[in-house]
């Protein structure tokens, strides 16, 4: 049987990964994105595979046993005072990452989805696989952070390394540095971690500087591209294309694993970059081409951050799938067609359930898009950074 071009991993229980109704990391993002893809005819039921929750053996590829036990215990209704005090030590009692009932099951299910996506690609069942609920890149082996309890990306990479011995290139385009994945593989020569993000001088988690290049055998297998606040499309895309292509050419991966946080958009409330939907139309195509150039098409993708839940996330995440499955809209939008309209059925359905109006088109209108002050200075700073980022490749 011929391999499928692309498969989509989703289980409705991933919506249980929910800190609270008011928390910015809200599973409503998944519902909106999947409905958009279905409404435009790009996602069919036979493209979608459910996943199983990761067991302790898989989680232990990255996470410490004491941390897994605590997450499991805190997930029970009404944990005792001693457990609640322990939560402080493990980063699970903060405003960003508070423990919640059922946390272990929901987070394990997300890990299971990304591992399944990796397994489908590595076993040859499909060339590309997309797990929308994944991309929890801030979790550490012994600590939750930045809305992330378990690090599904790191576990999937560790699974690929253990089972297939493949060289993995991890590409992180979230506006926040992919710190958890980086530090797990910092001394690993066969995992290249690449992250383009707003500089940690001004944004959580305060890391991801160009001098972070790896350690021991992994020195040189870590590439960070920290861009300036108020970076716009042209500069972001210039930095991304130049650095990610240099890194891939030097590393020559067997598989690409990518995280698609979409919080570099100007509408996002948790960052300062000023990009439009154009970067989310063009960036997946760059990764897609690199996967075919170096990795025989093997590409595993995840969601990630993104906190303008209605106007930005559904469009940006849908664009990854459109590129993966070769939908005609992908090429149309890469070329900058600002007239391409979202399905009216989707707009009508979700406009009725929200306060802000939804965009009518896939790409953003430039009518009210004001250029940033200091554009030339920001561009030059970013160019200097991108040269430093790849000086060893």
Residue pairs with C-beta under 8 A, 6 or more apart in sequence:
3 124
3 125
3 126
3 127
4 125
4 126
4 127
5 126
5 127
5 128
5 324
5 325
5 326
6 47
6 126
6 127
6 128
6 129
6 130
6 321
6 324
6 325
6 326
7 47
7 48
7 49
7 117
7 120
7 125
7 126
7 128
7 129
7 130
8 43
8 47
8 48
8 49
8 129
8 130
8 132
8 321
9 48
9 49
9 50
9 51
9 113
9 114
9 116
9 117
9 120
9 129
9 130
9 131
9 132
10 30
10 34
10 48
10 49
10 50
10 51
10 113
10 131
10 132
10 133
11 50
11 51
11 109
11 113
11 133
13 105
13 106
13 109
14 27
14 30
14 106
14 109
14 110
14 113
14 133
15 27
15 30
15 31
16 27
16 102
16 105
16 106
16 109
17 27
17 103
17 106
17 107
17 109
17 110
17 133
17 149
18 26
18 27
18 100
18 106
19 25
19 97
19 98
19 100
19 147
20 98
20 100
23 147
24 147
24 269
24 270
24 307
25 147
25 305
25 307
26 309
27 133
28 309
29 303
29 306
29 309
29 313
29 314
29 317
30 132
30 133
30 303
32 309
32 310
32 313
32 314
32 350
33 132
33 313
33 314
33 317
33 318
34 43
34 132
35 314
35 346
35 349
35 350
36 314
36 315
36 318
36 342
36 343
36 346
37 43
37 318
37 321
37 322
39 343
39 345
39 346
40 318
40 329
40 342
40 343
40 346
42 318
42 321
42 322
42 325
42 327
42 329
43 321
47 325
49 116
49 120
51 109
51 112
51 113
51 115
51 116
51 131
52 109
52 112
52 116
53 105
53 108
53 109
53 111
53 112
54 108
54 109
54 111
54 112
54 115
54 150
54 155
55 108
56 65
56 68
58 111
58 112
58 115
58 155
58 159
59 68
59 108
59 111
59 150
59 155
60 68
61 155
61 158
61 159
61 162
62 141
62 150
62 151
62 154
62 155
62 158
62 184
63 139
63 141
63 142
63 150
63 151
63 155
64 141
64 142
66 142
67 90
67 141
67 142
67 143
68 104
70 83
70 86
70 87
70 90
70 92
71 90
71 92
71 99
71 103
71 104
71 107
71 144
71 149
71 150
72 104
73 79
73 83
74 83
74 84
74 87
74 92
74 99
74 103
74 104
75 99
75 100
75 101
75 102
75 103
75 104
75 105
76 101
77 101
79 87
79 99
84 93
87 93
87 99
90 142
90 143
90 144
91 97
91 140
91 143
91 144
91 145
92 98
92 99
92 144
92 149
93 99
94 145
96 145
96 146
96 147
97 144
97 145
97 146
97 147
97 148
97 149
103 149
107 136
107 149
107 150
108 150
110 131
110 133
110 134
110 136
110 150
110 152
111 150
111 151
111 152
111 155
111 156
113 131
113 133
113 134
113 152
114 131
114 134
114 135
114 152
114 153
114 155
114 156
114 300
114 302
115 152
115 155
115 156
115 159
116 129
116 131
117 129
117 130
117 131
117 134
117 156
117 300
117 301
117 302
118 129
118 156
118 157
118 159
118 160
118 255
118 257
118 300
119 159
120 126
120 129
121 127
121 128
121 129
121 255
121 298
121 299
121 300
122 160
122 163
122 164
122 166
122 255
122 298
127 297
127 298
127 299
128 288
128 291
128 297
128 298
128 299
128 300
128 301
128 324
128 325
129 299
129 300
129 301
130 301
130 302
130 320
130 321
130 324
131 152
131 300
131 301
131 302
131 303
132 302
132 303
132 317
133 302
133 303
134 152
134 153
134 156
134 259
134 302
134 303
134 304
135 152
135 153
135 174
135 259
135 260
135 261
135 302
135 303
135 304
135 305
136 147
136 148
136 149
136 150
136 151
136 152
136 153
136 180
136 304
137 146
137 148
137 151
137 153
137 154
137 172
137 174
137 178
137 179
137 180
137 181
137 259
137 261
137 304
138 145
138 146
138 147
138 148
138 151
138 176
138 178
138 179
138 180
138 205
139 145
139 146
139 148
139 149
139 150
139 151
139 154
139 180
140 151
140 180
140 183
140 184
141 184
145 180
145 205
146 176
146 180
146 204
146 205
147 305
148 180
151 180
151 181
151 184
152 302
153 170
153 178
153 180
153 181
153 257
153 259
153 302
154 180
154 181
154 184
154 185
156 257
156 300
157 168
157 170
157 181
157 184
157 185
157 191
157 257
158 184
160 166
160 168
160 255
160 257
161 168
161 188
161 190
161 191
164 254
166 190
166 253
166 254
166 255
167 190
167 191
167 192
167 251
167 252
167 253
167 254
167 255
168 190
168 191
168 192
168 253
168 254
168 255
168 256
168 257
169 191
169 192
169 194
169 247
169 248
169 251
169 253
169 255
169 256
169 257
169 290
169 294
169 295
170 178
170 181
170 185
170 191
170 192
170 193
170 194
170 256
170 257
170 258
170 259
171 194
171 244
171 256
171 257
171 258
171 259
171 287
172 178
172 181
172 193
172 194
172 195
172 196
172 197
172 258
172 259
172 261
172 304
173 196
173 240
173 258
173 259
173 260
173 261
173 264
173 283
173 304
174 195
174 197
174 259
174 260
174 261
174 262
174 263
174 264
174 304
174 305
175 197
175 198
175 203
175 261
175 263
175 264
175 268
175 270
175 271
175 273
175 305
176 197
176 198
176 203
176 204
176 205
176 261
176 263
176 271
176 305
177 195
177 197
177 200
177 205
177 207
177 208
177 224
177 226
178 193
178 195
178 197
178 208
178 259
179 205
179 207
179 208
181 193
181 259
182 193
182 195
182 207
182 208
182 212
182 222
182 224
185 191
185 193
185 218
185 221
185 222
186 193
186 214
186 215
186 218
186 222
187 214
187 215
187 216
187 217
187 218
188 217
188 218
188 221
189 214
189 217
189 218
189 221
190 221
191 218
191 221
192 221
192 222
192 223
192 247
192 251
192 253
193 221
193 222
193 223
194 223
194 224
194 225
194 243
194 244
194 247
195 208
195 223
195 224
195 225
196 225
196 227
196 236
196 239
196 240
196 243
196 244
197 203
197 208
197 224
197 225
197 226
197 227
197 264
198 226
198 227
198 228
198 229
198 231
198 264
198 271
198 272
198 273
199 208
199 209
199 226
199 227
199 228
199 229
200 206
200 207
200 208
200 209
200 226
201 226
202 229
202 272
203 229
203 271
203 272
208 224
208 226
209 224
209 226
210 224
210 225
210 226
210 385
210 388
210 389
212 222
212 224
213 219
213 220
213 222
213 223
213 392
214 220
214 221
214 222
220 392
220 393
221 251
223 243
223 247
223 389
223 390
223 393
224 389
225 239
225 240
225 243
225 385
225 386
225 389
226 385
227 235
227 236
227 239
227 273
227 382
227 385
228 378
228 381
228 382
228 385
229 272
229 273
230 272
230 273
230 274
230 372
230 373
230 374
230 378
231 239
231 264
231 273
231 274
231 275
231 378
231 382
232 274
232 275
232 276
232 371
232 372
232 375
232 378
233 275
233 276
233 278
233 279
234 379
235 378
235 379
235 382
235 383
236 264
236 273
236 275
236 279
236 382
237 278
237 279
237 282
237 283
238 379
238 382
238 383
238 386
239 382
239 383
239 385
239 386
240 279
240 283
240 286
241 286
242 386
242 390
243 386
243 389
243 390
244 286
244 287
244 290
245 286
245 290
246 390
246 393
247 390
247 393
248 256
248 290
248 293
248 294
249 294
249 393
250 393
251 393
252 294
253 294
253 295
254 295
254 296
254 298
255 291
255 295
255 298
255 299
255 300
256 287
256 290
256 291
256 294
256 295
256 298
256 299
256 300
257 300
257 301
257 302
258 287
258 299
258 300
258 301
258 302
259 301
259 302
259 303
259 304
260 280
260 284
260 301
260 302
260 303
260 304
260 316
260 317
260 320
261 303
261 304
261 305
261 306
262 268
262 280
262 304
262 305
262 306
262 312
262 313
262 316
262 317
263 270
263 271
263 305
263 306
263 307
264 271
264 273
264 275
264 279
265 273
265 275
265 276
265 277
265 280
265 306
265 308
265 312
265 316
266 273
266 274
266 275
266 276
266 369
267 308
267 311
267 312
268 306
268 307
268 308
268 312
269 307
269 308
270 305
270 307
274 372
276 363
276 364
276 366
276 369
277 312
277 315
277 316
277 319
277 362
277 363
277 364
278 336
278 363
278 364
280 315
280 316
280 319
280 320
281 319
281 330
281 333
281 334
281 336
281 362
281 363
282 334
284 301
284 319
284 320
284 323
284 324
284 330
285 323
285 330
285 334
287 299
287 301
288 299
288 323
288 324
291 297
291 298
291 299
299 324
301 320
301 324
303 317
306 312
306 313
306 316
306 317
307 313
310 350
310 354
310 356
310 358
311 356
311 358
311 359
315 342
315 359
315 362
319 330
319 333
319 362
321 327
322 329
322 330
322 333
323 330
329 340
329 362
332 340
333 340
333 362
333 363
336 363
337 362
337 363
338 361
338 363
338 364
338 365
338 366
339 361
340 361
340 362
340 363
341 360
341 361
341 362
342 358
342 359
342 360
342 361
342 362
347 358
347 360
350 358
351 357
351 358
359 365
372 378
